[in-house]
Amino acid sequence: MILKLMGGFIVASAISVFVGVLSLFILKYVVDIFQLNHNKDAYWVFTASFYIMIVTWILSFIFSLVIIDK
């Protein structure tokens, strides 16, 4: 049981870091393309990427436990 939880934790962490970095780069390019950073205060990109990473971790952890359990 502990190995299943650790496996799910590692898989979910890897997926969430990948998706978080990917969303950070995508949002950065959206900000640069549409010139949304007039006052150099586009910190919402980091916040949005962090929230995306947390939601991705939760979903990945649940799905990995369901897949590992079968």
TACORSUL-V600039 format. One record per pair of residues at least 4 apart in sequence whose ideal C-beta (glycine too) atoms are under 7 Angstrom apart, sorted by the first residue. I is the first residue (numbers start at 1). J is the second residue. If there is no record, write none. Layout:
I	J
I	J
This chain:
1	5
2	6
3	7
4	8
4	65
4	68
5	9
6	10
7	11
7	68
8	12
8	61
8	64
8	65
8	68
9	13
9	61
10	14
11	15
11	60
11	64
12	16
12	57
12	60
12	61
12	64
13	17
13	57
14	18
15	19
15	56
15	60
16	20
16	53
16	56
16	57
16	60
17	21
18	22
19	23
19	52
19	53
19	56
20	24
20	49
20	52
20	53
20	56
21	25
22	26
23	27
23	49
23	52
24	28
24	45
24	49
25	29
26	30
27	31
27	45
27	48
27	49
28	32
28	45
29	33
30	34
31	36
31	37
31	42
31	45
36	42
37	42
43	47
44	48
45	49
46	50
47	51
48	52
49	53
50	54
51	55
52	56
53	57
54	58
55	59
56	60
57	61
58	62
59	63
60	64
61	65
62	66
63	67
64	68
65	69
